[in-house]
Amino acid sequence: MTLGLALLAWLSLRFRPLIPVDETRYAAVAWEMWQHDSFLVPLLNGADYDHKPPLLFWLIHAGWWLGGVSDAWPRLIGPLSSLLCLWLLRCLGERLWPQRPAAARLGSLLFLTSTLVSFYQGALMFEMPLLACILWSWIALRDALDSGAWRHWLSWGAALGLGLLVKGPVVLLFALPPLLLSRLWSRPTRPRLATPRVALAALLALALPLLWLLAAMADGSAEYFQRLLFDQTLHRVSGQMGHPRPWYWYLPMLLPLALPWSLWPAAWRGWGAFIRERSVGQRFVLTAAVPAFALLSLIGGKQIHYLLPLLALAMLALGQGLLIADHRPRVLDGWLPLLLALPLVVAIPLVAGLQPDGNLALWLARVPTWTPWLLLAWPLATLVMRRERVPVAARNMAVAGVLASAALMWAAFPGIAPYFDLTPTADAIARAQADGRPVLYVGNYQGEFGFLGRLREPVLGLPPDEANDWIQAHPDALVVVRDKRLQRGPEPLQPQSVQPFKTGQLQTFSAADLLASGSRVRDPERHRY
C-alpha cells in the first residue's frame, strides 16, 4: 500500500505542475506570507486572504524553513497526508472491528485505489489534511467512549481544534454527529458521557483556533476577521462562495465517487452484508456518514471532493462487508465491469469526433491515442480474478487499480501538463515587475502567477469592461489575457509571450501595442474551459 502511494505521488510530482486555480492560489498565499513575514494572517495579492485558516500554509512554511523555498515540498504535503490518512483509517477499522483486523487493512487499501483518491492524493489542497483530523477525531472518540480516559477526550479536542485550523467549521459536520448520537452506536457497557471531560475537550478544540485569532488581531483588520468568522461560513452555506448546486447534487455523484468499486457486483454484495450486520462498527459508520451527508447536501456550495471522509467510511464498510459476505465468485463479478467500461471507452473518440473543436477532442489530441484504453485495465483485472474468492480478488484488483492509475498518469500527464503550467507567463510577469511596469490580468485573478514567478508586487485583475479604460491610462503596462478574451484590431499585434493554457492560449502584450493595433479585450463569445 505504501509503495503504491509512493508510485502515484512520484508520478504526480514528476509530471504534473501546480494546477490553477486552487493549487497555484494556495502556493501563492504561502509565498506572500513567507515573503512579508506574515505568519499569522494569510495574504493573497497584497490583501488579507480570508477564505481559509492558516494551518496548511504553516505546513508549507515548515518545509521551506528546513529546505528552502521550492514547489516540491508543498506538493508532498498531499501524499504525506494521504499516507497518514491510510494509517488512521486502518486504526479506526481495527477499533470498530477488533475481531476482524483484516477488514481494516482491506478497507484502507480499497480507499487508496478509489479513482478519486488515486488522482487526488498528490494535490495541494485542504481535504487530505482535513481528513486526517477527522479520522483522528473518530479514533479518539471511540477510545474515549470505551475507556472514559481524560487523554482520549483531550486527543479528540486536539483533533477537532486542528481540523478547525485546517478548513474551519466544516470539520464539525463530521466530528459532532458520532458524539451527539453516541448512544445509538456505542456499547451499552461503555462509560457514560462525562460532562467535564467533554467540556474540557470542547474548550481545547476552541482554544487552538482562538489562540491563533488572538495572536493575529495585531496584524489583521477588523474587516478581515468579520469576513473570516461570519461572512465565509454564511456564504459557503448559501453557495455564494462558489460551486452553488441543488440539494440533491451529491446523490448522482455517489456512484462516480466510489469508482471503480461501484462497478463491481461483489462490492454491492459487500455493502449489502455490511448494512445487514449488527455491530458497533456498522452503527458508528452509519451515525457518522448519514448525518454528515444530509448536512453537506443542505449546504449550497458542493464539490465531489468534499465527500472524501464519507468515501473513507464507505471503503472501510466495504472492507468489512467483503469479509462477511458470501465469498463465492459470480459470473457477473468478472464480466459486468468490462461490459460497462468497454462501451464508454469506445464512445470517447466517437463523441470527440462529433465536435472536432470541442474540449474533449482537444484533450484527446494531447495524449497518446491508446490512453483511453487504459481505462479497461481494472475491468480486465476483475475478469482475470473472476474465479478467486471475493476478498482475495479484491486485494489483487486493488493492486491492479494502483498500477492502472499509475499507467494513466504516465500516459496522460506529460501531454496535458504544458496546458496547465503557468510558469512561462509567471516569468514574463516577474521580468515586467523587475522593470517597474504595472501588470494587468484580464479576468478574475486568483494569484495564479504569484508563487510560480516569485512575484513581489500584486497583479491587478479587472473584468474586460473595466480593463480597456485602464489600458488606455497605462500604456507602459504588461497585459495578460486569454485568447478568448482578445478582440484583435485591424493592425498587426505581436504578443510578448504566448503559452498554451487549458483549451486556448495565454498571451502577454504591451499595453501600447494593444492600443496601436486597435485591439480590445472583451467577454468571451462562448464558454471555453
C-alpha positions in Angstrom: 0.0 0.0 0.0 2.8 2.4 0.9 4.7 1.5 -2.3 1.5 2.1 -4.4 1.0 5.6 -2.8 4.7 6.4 -3.3 4.4 5.5 -7.0 1.4 7.6 -7.5 3.0 10.5 -5.6 6.2 10.3 -7.7 4.3 10.4 -11.0 2.3 13.3 -9.8 5.4 15.2 -8.6 7.3 14.3 -11.8 4.8 15.1 -14.5 2.1 17.3 -13.0 2.5 21.0 -12.3 0.6 23.0 -9.7 -2.9 23.2 -11.2 -4.7 26.6 -11.5 -6.6 28.0 -9.8 -6.7 26.2 -6.5 -3.2 24.8 -6.1 -1.5 27.9 -7.5 -3.6 30.1 -5.2 -2.7 28.2 -2.1 1.0 28.2 -3.0 0.8 32.0 -3.7 -0.8 32.6 -0.3 2.1 30.7 1.4 4.6 32.6 -0.7 3.2 36.0 0.2 3.1 35.1 3.9 6.7 34.0 3.7 7.8 37.0 1.7 6.2 39.5 4.1 6.8 37.6 7.4 3.1 37.5 7.9 2.8 34.1 9.5 -0.4 34.8 11.3 -2.6 36.4 8.7 -2.7 34.8 5.2 -2.1 37.1 2.3 -3.1 36.9 -1.4 -2.1 39.5 -4.0 -1.3 42.1 -1.3 -4.5 41.7 0.6 -5.7 39.7 3.6 -6.8 36.2 2.5 -9.9 35.3 4.5 -11.0 32.1 2.7 -9.1 29.6 4.7 -7.4 29.3 8.2 -3.6 29.1 8.1 -2.6 25.5 9.1 -1.9 24.3 5.5 0.2 27.4 4.9 2.1 26.8 8.1 2.9 23.2 6.9 4.3 24.7 3.7 6.4 27.1 5.7 7.7 24.3 7.9 9.2 22.6 4.8 10.6 25.8 3.5 12.3 26.6 6.8 14.1 23.2 6.6 14.9 23.0 2.9 14.3 26.5 1.3 11.5 27.7 -0.9 10.6 25.3 -3.7 7.5 23.8 -5.2 8.5 20.2 -4.2 7.6 20.4 -0.6 4.1 21.9 -1.0 3.3 19.1 -3.4 4.5 16.5 -1.0 2.0 17.6 1.7 -0.9 15.8 -0.1 0.8 12.4 -0.4 2.2 12.6 3.1 -1.3 13.5 4.4 -2.7 10.6 2.4 -0.2 8.2 3.9 -1.3 9.4 7.4 -4.9 9.0 6.4 -4.4 5.4 5.3 -2.8 4.6 8.7 -5.5 6.4 10.6 -8.2 4.7 8.6 -6.7 1.3 9.4 -6.5 2.2 13.1 -10.2 3.2 13.0 -11.2 -0.1 11.4 -9.2 -2.1 14.0 -11.2 -0.3 16.7 -14.5 -0.7 15.1 -14.0 -4.4 14.2 -11.2 -5.6 16.6 -12.2 -9.2 16.0 -11.5 -8.8 12.2 -8.4 -6.7 11.7 -8.2 -7.8 8.0 -11.2 -5.6 7.4 -9.3 -2.5 8.4 -6.3 -3.5 6.1 -8.6 -4.2 3.2 -10.7 -1.1 3.7 -7.7 1.2 3.7 -6.4 -0.5 0.5 -9.8 0.0 -1.2 -9.7 3.7 -0.2 -6.3 4.2 -1.8 -7.3 2.6 -5.0 -10.5 4.6 -5.4 -10.2 6.6 -8.5 -10.7 10.0 -6.8 -8.1 9.2 -4.1 -5.6 7.9 -6.6 -5.6 11.1 -8.5 -6.3 13.5 -5.7 -3.6 12.3 -3.3 -1.0 14.5 -5.0 -3.0 17.7 -4.9 -2.0 20.7 -2.8 -5.5 21.0 -1.2 -7.1 21.1 2.2 -9.0 17.8 2.0 -6.4 15.3 2.9 -5.1 17.2 6.0 -8.7 17.7 7.0 -9.5 14.0 6.5 -6.5 13.2 8.8 -8.0 15.4 11.5 -11.5 13.8 11.1 -10.2 10.3 11.2 -8.1 11.2 14.3 -11.3 12.6 16.0 -13.2 9.4 15.3 -10.5 7.2 16.7 -10.2 9.4 19.8 -14.0 9.4 20.3 -14.1 5.6 20.0 -11.3 5.3 22.6 -12.8 7.9 24.9 -16.2 6.2 25.0 -14.5 2.8 25.6 -12.3 3.9 28.4 -13.5 7.3 29.6 -9.9 8.4 30.0 -9.0 12.0 30.0 -6.2 11.6 27.5 -8.6 10.3 24.8 -11.0 13.2 25.3 -8.1 15.6 25.1 -7.0 13.8 21.9 -10.5 14.3 20.5 -10.4 18.0 21.3 -6.9 18.4 19.7 -8.1 16.7 16.5 -11.1 18.9 16.4 -9.0 22.1 17.0 -6.5 21.2 14.3 -9.4 20.5 11.9 -10.7 24.0 12.6 -7.3 25.4 11.8 -7.2 23.4 8.5 -10.5 24.3 7.0 -12.8 25.9 9.6 -16.2 24.7 10.8 -16.7 22.0 8.2 -14.9 19.6 10.4 -17.8 19.8 12.8 -20.1 18.2 10.3 -18.1 15.0 10.5 -16.9 15.1 14.1 -20.0 16.0 16.1 -22.7 13.6 14.8 -20.9 10.5 16.3 -20.6 12.3 19.6 -24.2 13.5 19.7 -25.5 10.1 18.6 -23.1 8.0 20.6 -26.0 6.2 22.4 -27.0 4.8 19.0 -23.7 3.1 18.3 -21.6 2.6 21.4 -21.7 -0.5 23.6 -24.2 -0.5 26.5 -21.4 -1.1 28.9 -19.4 2.0 27.8 -18.6 4.7 30.3 -21.2 7.5 30.4 -20.5 10.7 28.6 -18.7 12.6 31.3 -19.7 16.3 31.0 -16.5 17.7 32.5 -14.4 15.7 30.1 -16.5 16.6 27.1 -16.4 20.2 28.1 -12.7 20.3 28.5 -12.2 18.6 25.1 -14.5 21.2 23.5 -12.6 24.0 25.2 -9.3 22.6 23.8 -10.9 22.4 20.4 -11.9 26.0 20.5 -8.7 27.2 22.2 -6.4 26.2 19.3 -8.1 28.5 16.7 -8.8 31.1 19.3 -5.1 31.4 20.2 -4.4 32.0 16.5 -7.1 34.6 16.2 -6.0 36.5 19.3 -2.4 36.5 18.1 -3.4 37.6 14.6 -5.5 40.5 15.8 -2.4 42.8 15.8 -1.8 42.2 12.1 -5.3 41.7 10.6 -8.0 44.2 10.1 -11.5 44.1 11.7 -13.0 43.5 8.3 -10.7 40.5 7.8 -12.0 38.9 11.0 -15.6 39.7 10.1 -15.2 38.0 6.7 -13.3 35.1 8.2 -15.6 34.3 11.1 -19.0 35.2 9.8 -19.2 36.0 6.1 -17.3 33.0 4.9 -19.5 30.5 6.8 -22.7 32.1 5.7 -21.7 32.5 2.1 -20.5 28.9 1.9 -23.7 27.6 3.3 -25.7 29.7 0.8 -23.4 28.9 -2.1 -22.3 32.5 -2.7 -18.6 31.5 -2.3 -18.8 29.4 -5.4 -20.0 26.0 -6.7 -23.7 26.6 -5.9 -25.6 23.4 -6.6 -29.0 22.0 -5.7 -29.5 19.9 -2.6 -29.7 16.6 -4.5 -26.5 17.2 -6.4 -24.5 14.7 -4.3 -26.9 11.9 -4.9 -25.9 11.1 -8.5 -22.2 11.7 -7.5 -22.2 8.7 -5.2 -21.5 6.2 -7.9 -18.7 8.1 -9.5 -17.3 8.8 -6.1 -16.9 5.1 -5.4 -15.3 4.2 -8.7 -14.0 1.7 -9.7 -15.6 -0.4 -6.9 -19.1 0.8 -7.7 -18.8 -1.1 -11.0 -18.1 -4.5 -9.2 -21.2 -6.6 -8.3 -19.3 -8.2 -5.4 -18.8 -4.8 -3.9 -22.6 -4.3 -3.8 -23.0 -7.6 -2.1 -20.3 -6.5 0.4 -22.2 -3.2 1.1 -25.4 -5.2 1.5 -23.8 -7.5 4.0 -22.5 -4.5 5.9 -25.9 -3.0 6.1 -27.4 -6.2 7.4 -24.7 -6.6 10.0 -25.5 -5.6 13.6 -22.3 -4.4 15.2 -20.7 -1.3 16.9 -18.7 -0.7 13.7 -21.8 -0.7 11.5 -23.7 1.7 13.8 -20.7 4.0 14.1 -20.3 4.3 10.3 -24.0 5.0 9.8 -24.2 7.6 12.5 -21.1 9.3 11.2 -22.0 9.1 7.5 -25.7 9.7 7.2 -26.0 13.0 9.2 -22.8 14.4 7.5 -24.2 13.6 4.1 -27.5 15.2 4.9 -25.8 18.4 6.3 -23.5 18.6 3.3 -26.5 18.3 1.0 -28.1 21.3 2.7 -25.0 23.5 2.1 -25.2 25.4 -1.1 -21.5 25.1 -2.2 -20.8 21.5 -3.3 -17.7 19.7 -4.7 -17.3 16.0 -5.0 -14.0 16.0 -3.0 -16.0 17.4 0.0 -17.2 13.8 0.3 -13.8 12.2 0.9 -14.4 11.5 4.6 -17.6 9.6 3.6 -15.7 7.7 0.9 -13.2 6.6 3.6 -16.1 5.3 5.7 -17.7 3.6 2.6 -14.4 1.8 1.8 -14.0 0.8 5.4 -17.5 -0.6 5.4 -16.8 -2.4 2.1 -13.7 -4.0 3.6 -15.8 -5.4 6.4 -18.7 -6.3 4.1 -16.5 -8.3 1.7 -15.2 -10.4 4.5 -18.6 -11.3 5.9 -20.5 -11.7 2.7 -20.7 -14.8 0.6 -17.2 -15.3 -0.8 -18.2 -17.4 -3.8 -17.5 -15.7 -7.1 -20.3 -14.9 -9.5 -20.2 -14.8 -13.3 -21.1 -11.1 -13.4 -18.3 -10.2 -11.0 -15.8 -10.7 -13.8 -17.8 -9.6 -16.8 -20.1 -6.7 -15.7 -17.3 -4.1 -15.1 -15.8 -4.9 -18.6 -19.3 -4.8 -20.2 -19.9 -1.4 -18.6 -16.5 0.1 -19.3 -16.0 -1.1 -22.9 -18.8 1.0 -24.5 -17.5 4.1 -22.6 -14.0 3.7 -23.9 -15.3 3.1 -27.5 -17.6 6.1 -27.2 -14.9 8.6 -26.1 -13.2 9.1 -29.6 -16.6 8.9 -31.3 -18.1 11.6 -29.2 -14.9 13.7 -29.7 -15.2 13.3 -33.4 -18.7 14.8 -33.4 -17.3 18.1 -32.3 -13.7 18.4 -33.5 -13.1 21.8 -31.9 -14.7 20.8 -28.6 -13.0 20.4 -25.2 -12.9 16.5 -25.4 -11.3 16.5 -28.8 -8.7 19.0 -27.7 -7.8 16.9 -24.7 -7.6 13.7 -26.6 -5.2 15.3 -29.2 -2.7 15.9 -26.4 -2.4 12.3 -25.2 -1.3 9.1 -26.9 -4.2 7.6 -28.9 -4.2 4.4 -26.8 -4.6 6.3 -23.5 -8.4 5.8 -23.2 -7.9 2.0 -23.5 -6.0 2.1 -20.1 -9.5 2.6 -18.6 -10.0 -1.1 -19.3 -7.1 -2.2 -17.1 -9.1 -2.6 -13.9 -12.2 -4.2 -15.6 -9.8 -6.7 -17.2 -8.3 -7.4 -13.8 -11.8 -8.3 -12.5 -12.2 -10.7 -15.4 -8.9 -12.4 -14.6 -9.8 -12.6 -10.9 -13.3 -13.9 -11.5 -12.7 -17.4 -10.2 -10.9 -16.2 -7.0 -12.7 -15.9 -3.7 -14.0 -12.3 -3.3 -11.6 -11.0 -0.6 -8.6 -12.4 -2.5 -9.9 -10.9 -5.7 -10.5 -7.5 -4.1 -6.9 -7.3 -2.9 -5.4 -8.3 -6.2 -7.8 -5.9 -8.1 -6.7 -3.1 -5.7 -3.1 -3.7 -6.7 -4.2 -3.7 -10.4 -6.1 -0.5 -9.8 -3.0 1.3 -8.5 -1.0 0.1 -11.5 -3.7 1.2 -13.9 -3.9 4.7 -12.3 -0.1 4.9 -12.5 -0.1 4.0 -16.2 -2.9 6.5 -16.9 -0.9 9.2 -15.1 2.3 8.3 -17.0 0.5 8.4 -20.3 -1.7 11.5 -19.9 0.2 13.9 -17.6 3.2 14.7 -19.9 0.9 15.7 -22.7 -1.6 17.7 -20.6 0.9 19.3 -18.2 2.1 22.2 -20.6 -1.5 23.4 -20.8 -1.7 24.0 -17.0 1.9 25.0 -16.2 1.8 28.8 -15.9 5.5 29.2 -15.2 6.3 30.8 -18.6 3.7 33.6 -18.1 4.7 34.0 -14.5 8.3 34.5 -15.5 7.2 37.2 -18.1 5.3 39.0 -15.3 8.3 38.8 -13.0 10.5 40.4 -15.6 8.0 43.2 -16.2 7.7 43.9 -12.5 11.5 44.0 -12.2 11.5 46.7 -14.9 8.9 48.7 -12.9 6.0 48.1 -15.2 2.4 47.6 -13.9 0.8 44.3 -14.8 -2.9 43.7 -15.6 -4.6 40.4 -15.8 -7.9 40.5 -17.7 -10.4 38.4 -15.8 -10.7 37.1 -12.2 -7.1 37.0 -10.9 -6.7 34.5 -8.1 -3.0 34.5 -7.5 -2.1 32.1 -10.3 1.3 33.6 -11.0 2.4 34.8 -7.5 4.3 31.7 -6.4 5.4 30.4 -9.8 7.0 33.8 -10.7 8.1 34.5 -7.1 6.3 37.9 -7.6 7.0 40.7 -5.1 4.2 43.0 -6.3 0.5 42.5 -6.7 -1.1 41.8 -10.1 -4.2 43.9 -10.9 -7.2 41.8 -12.1 -10.0 43.6 -13.9 -13.0 42.4 -15.9 -12.9 43.2 -19.6 -15.4 46.1 -19.4 -13.0 47.9 -16.9 -9.8 46.7 -18.4 -10.0 48.7 -21.6 -10.1 52.1 -19.8 -7.2 51.0 -17.6 -5.1 50.0 -20.6 -5.7 53.5 -22.1 -4.4 55.1 -18.9 -1.4 52.8 -18.6 0.4 52.4 -22.0 3.5 51.1 -20.3 1.8 48.2 -18.7 2.0 44.5 -19.4 -1.4 43.0 -20.2 -2.0 39.3 -19.6 -5.1 37.9 -21.4 -6.5 34.6 -22.6 -7.1 34.5 -26.4 -10.8 34.0 -25.9 -11.0 37.5 -24.3 -9.0 39.3 -27.0 -10.6 41.1 -29.9 -7.9 41.9 -32.4 -7.9 45.2 -34.2 -7.0 46.0 -37.9 -3.3 46.4 -37.3 -0.8 43.6 -36.6 -0.3 42.6 -33.0 2.6 40.6 -31.7 2.5 39.1 -28.2 5.5 39.4 -25.9 4.9 35.9 -24.7 2.5 33.1 -25.5 1.8 29.7 -24.0 -0.9 27.1 -24.2 -3.5 27.2 -21.4 -6.4 24.8 -21.0 -8.2 24.8 -24.4 -6.7 28.0 -25.6 -3.7 30.3 -25.2 -2.5 32.7 -22.6 -0.7 35.8 -24.0 1.1 38.9 -22.7 1.1 42.2 -24.6 2.5 45.6 -24.2 -0.5 47.9 -23.5 1.0 50.3 -26.1 1.0 47.6 -28.7 -2.7 46.7 -27.9 -3.7 50.4 -28.3 -1.6 50.8 -31.5 -3.2 47.8 -33.2 -6.8 48.9 -32.3 -7.3 45.7 -30.3 -9.6 45.4 -27.3 -10.4 42.9 -24.6 -13.9 41.5 -24.3 -16.1 38.9 -22.6 -15.7 35.6 -24.5 -18.4 34.9 -27.0 -18.9 31.4 -25.7 -17.7 29.4 -22.8 -14.4 27.5 -23.3 -12.6 25.8 -20.5 
